[in-house]
Structures are given as structure tokens and as C-alpha cells.
């Protein structure tokens, strides 16, 4: 399995071999969370300049279990690397991914 990539406060995870390749395809149930993605070595930190479609962006690693962590799937930069489009799964009435504009975290 290829390592994936993510940073720990405003994060990024590379899905190989192609963008949007499902990490879940190679994992058994119940899957991973924002802590075990990092502690299990499935993702590593990259810089915002290295982001490609399909990379993960979020708050993950130790101390991010439950509501303390969250990850979205990067789609593309919107303008001057200040905002970006991402796919996001979350609770509530809307099932499935939401495609939304996200604001980049601290530089």
C-alpha cells in the first residue's frame, strides 16, 4: 500500500494511484478515523502548494477524535490559494458528499 499524505492542522492526504482513488477500497471495517489515519501511518503531512485533487485536508492526528477532528477531500483551489473546493461528508439531513467552498487555515 502506498503512503498517503496529510498535515495535522490544515491537512492534506494523497490518494494514489489516481485522484479520488478510494482509501476505503483497501481498508477493512470499521475503517479509520482522524487519529488512526495519522498514527497508523496511512497519511503524512504535505504543504498546501503540494495539494492535488483527491488529497485530504483537515484537522487530524492525536487529540482529534470525535468532534475534535474533521477531514474533507480537496478538489481545487478557488483563488490565490485562499479558498478551495472540497467534498465533505457530515451528519444531518443531507446524505452523501457535499461540494463546498472552504477557507484555507493559517499559513
C-alpha positions as CSV (number, residue, x, y, z in Angstrom):
1,X,0.0,0.0,0.0
2,X,1.3,3.4,-0.9
3,X,1.6,6.0,1.9
4,X,-1.0,8.8,1.8
5,X,-0.4,12.4,2.8
6,X,-2.0,14.8,5.4
7,X,-1.0,17.6,7.6
8,X,-2.1,17.8,11.2
9,X,-3.9,21.2,11.5
10,X,-4.9,22.1,7.9
11,X,-4.2,18.8,6.3
12,X,-3.6,17.0,3.0
13,X,-3.7,13.3,2.1
14,X,-2.6,12.0,-1.3
15,X,-4.7,9.2,-2.8
16,X,-2.6,7.0,-5.2
17,X,-2.6,5.9,-7.9
18,X,-5.2,8.4,-9.2
19,X,-7.1,11.4,-7.8
20,X,-10.2,10.3,-5.9
21,X,-9.0,6.7,-5.6
22,X,-10.9,5.5,-2.5
23,X,-8.7,4.8,0.5
24,X,-11.6,2.8,1.8
25,X,-11.1,0.3,-1.0
26,X,-8.1,-1.2,0.8
27,X,-9.3,-0.9,4.4
28,X,-11.4,-3.4,6.4
29,X,-14.3,-2.4,8.6
30,X,-14.8,-0.4,10.7
31,X,-12.3,1.8,8.9
32,X,-10.1,4.6,10.2
33,X,-10.7,7.9,11.9
34,X,-8.9,11.3,12.2
35,X,-6.5,9.8,14.8
36,X,-5.8,6.4,13.3
37,X,-5.2,7.8,9.8
38,X,-2.1,9.5,11.2
39,X,-1.0,7.1,13.9
40,X,-1.4,4.1,11.6
41,X,1.0,5.8,9.0
42,X,-1.7,6.0,6.3
43,X,-1.2,9.7,5.8
44,X,1.7,12.2,6.1
45,X,1.9,16.0,6.1
46,X,2.3,17.9,2.8
47,X,2.3,21.6,2.2
48,X,-0.7,23.5,0.6
49,X,1.4,24.1,-2.5
50,X,1.6,20.3,-3.0
51,X,-2.2,19.7,-2.9
52,X,-3.7,17.8,-5.7
53,X,-7.3,16.7,-6.4
54,X,-8.2,13.8,-4.1
55,X,-5.8,14.9,-1.2
56,X,-7.3,15.1,2.3
57,X,-7.4,18.4,4.1
58,X,-8.4,18.6,7.8
59,X,-7.6,18.6,11.4
60,X,-6.3,15.1,12.3
61,X,-3.8,13.3,14.5
62,X,-3.5,12.8,18.3
63,X,-6.2,14.7,20.1
64,X,-8.7,14.9,17.2
65,X,-11.0,12.0,18.0
66,X,-14.8,12.6,17.8
67,X,-15.9,16.1,17.2
68,X,-12.3,17.5,17.6
69,X,-11.3,16.3,14.1
70,X,-12.6,16.6,10.6
71,X,-11.3,15.9,7.0
72,X,-12.5,17.0,3.6
73,X,-11.4,15.8,0.1
74,X,-9.6,18.6,-1.8
75,X,-10.9,19.3,-5.3
76,X,-9.2,22.5,-6.5
77,X,-8.1,26.0,-5.5
78,X,-10.6,28.8,-6.0
79,X,-8.5,31.9,-5.9
80,X,-4.9,32.7,-4.9
81,X,-4.8,29.6,-2.6
82,X,-7.1,31.4,-0.1
83,X,-10.2,29.3,-0.6
84,X,-10.7,25.9,-2.2
85,X,-13.4,23.5,-3.3
86,X,-13.7,20.2,-1.4
87,X,-16.0,17.3,-0.9
88,X,-17.3,16.8,2.6
89,X,-19.3,14.1,4.4
90,X,-21.1,15.1,7.6
91,X,-24.2,14.3,9.7
92,X,-27.5,15.9,9.2
93,X,-30.4,15.7,6.7
94,X,-28.1,15.7,3.6
95,X,-26.7,12.2,2.9
96,X,-23.7,11.8,0.6
97,X,-20.9,14.2,-0.1
98,X,-21.4,18.0,-0.2
99,X,-19.2,20.0,-2.6
100,X,-18.4,23.3,-0.9
101,X,-16.0,26.2,-0.8
102,X,-13.6,26.0,2.2
103,X,-11.4,28.7,3.6
104,X,-7.7,27.8,4.0
105,X,-6.4,27.7,7.5
106,X,-3.4,29.7,8.9
107,X,-0.4,30.0,6.7
